[in-house]
């Protein structure tokens, strides 16, 4: 990034691959529900199933992938999962062109993509830990986080414009191609990568499947951070469909207004990601994790008070801006802390366990809050999620990190991203 400290050619290729796939994902945001509604004329139950079942089944399918990824070179795994996502997504426009697209195919593709996403995140996290020294990990994760929020801000409007011009499968083609370009970028990284040494039995054992969870749940600081992240992410994601119903159906927001109130606040994620490194350098990692983690739980309750018209638009933008800014600070610090407190021999299993748990929790909470909204209404269900979120800071670690490395070694240079 201009004006920032370089992390080397190999990281730059990794970052470029991440950026192109992130923008592809942003452009393709909401493509599956859109196809289900506009092309297949699916009802609300099928659209909800597409979101929840794909994520849940993908999480279960990904469980054995942690040990499998752990003991293999990570770059080939990343390339393979990119190519799998490319082929799976491209099958949808191909079936559409032949007039053979069905709901079952959308469901199957969503499962394949969700599974490959988890495997890719596990491999890329392990690869990043081996690629950079510990002092550079926070800076790298901050750059990834800023890229994610920029893509989230720019991608969906571009996708909507492309659909209006070229049809409903356009964004899926763009997303598929982005994974192909990502695979090419990862291949261009070059350099050698040692084959991880496997200790114990050469065969996959039940212990290998559970090793990631065992490490997380027995670690005194990772355990509360894990529980906090799973609950917070699950509640935030479970509220999003309810907010869509409230804004579009209950309050009569126009589609462009709905897009605006979610795209504009992503600026906060970019700002938060750029500030994370400086804040840790100044205040220390523990204080930043606790403060940003607590603050991000305070905003969502405000969404229960949204009203029609301009005041409602302003309220949602302000609430989302506060939430996203806090997440932009918290997420890269958490990602770095997680890598720093996991030895190289179990990074992939730990990241897989974390992603599987998060996906399963989001699917479960989305289903529960959907039922709750059917009983008490979307506004009351959003308020209930906001109230529960207020208690989640209690799950954050209370004591200072006692990791043997000093804070200066962790943060490294204090230059800009």
C-alpha angles and dihedrals in degrees: 000000000000113000093013135111114268119237095197139274096283093053090047090057090048090049092048091051090049091048096051093048091045092054090046090052090048092051090047094047111139093004095131097052089044092054091044092054103035101034106025096029091226121178128235093270092056093046090050090048090051090056099040104033095046092052095043097046090043089055093051092046091051095056096092092043093076096070090037092055093041096067098042134076106273102218095061089048091052092049092047094050090048090053092046090054090046093053095042095050094043090056089069099061088040091056090043091054090051092047093242103108113133138175092251090060092051089051093048093048091049089054093048093048093046091051093047090048091058093046091048093050091050093049095043093049091051091045092050091052090055095042100055135039115253092254091064100046097090092049090050094048090048089055091050090049093050090049091051093053093044090052090047090052098046104028105065095050090049089048092051091050091048092051090052091053104036109018141264100301096051096095093049089056090050091048092048092050090049089061091051090052090047090054090051091049093051090048089053091059089082124177130108127290121196119232107251113247115240120214125201124005117013090217127081111263133190088249089061091054092053099039094096093053091043091055093046097045096045095047109095095217103029093053097063092040090051094049091046094049094047094050096042095046092045094052094045093049092044090056096052098078090045091051090051090054092046095048100039101034107021100037100026099237113174116240091250090053090050090051091047096053090055101037100046096056091057086084084075091059090054091048093046093050091051091049097047096083093048094046093052090047091053105035105020131252098270094055093046092050093049096043098044091040092053095043094051089060093056100064109060095067088068090067090071089068098054116135133194124277132015096334089056092049091050093048094051092046092050093047094045091045091055093046095046094046091054090047090050089058097039101045102060092042090051092046091051093045090051093052092044093054096045121077118232094252094066106028096108093048092047094049091046092051090048094049094044091051092047093049093047092048092049091050093048096045092046089056094045094047090046089057090044091053090051089056103040105014132261096275093054091044091052089050090050091053090049092052093050090048090058088067096051096087085071087072094059118103110271100196130070116265109262097192110150094239117084123245090248091058090049098050098035115180117016095216124129124274 
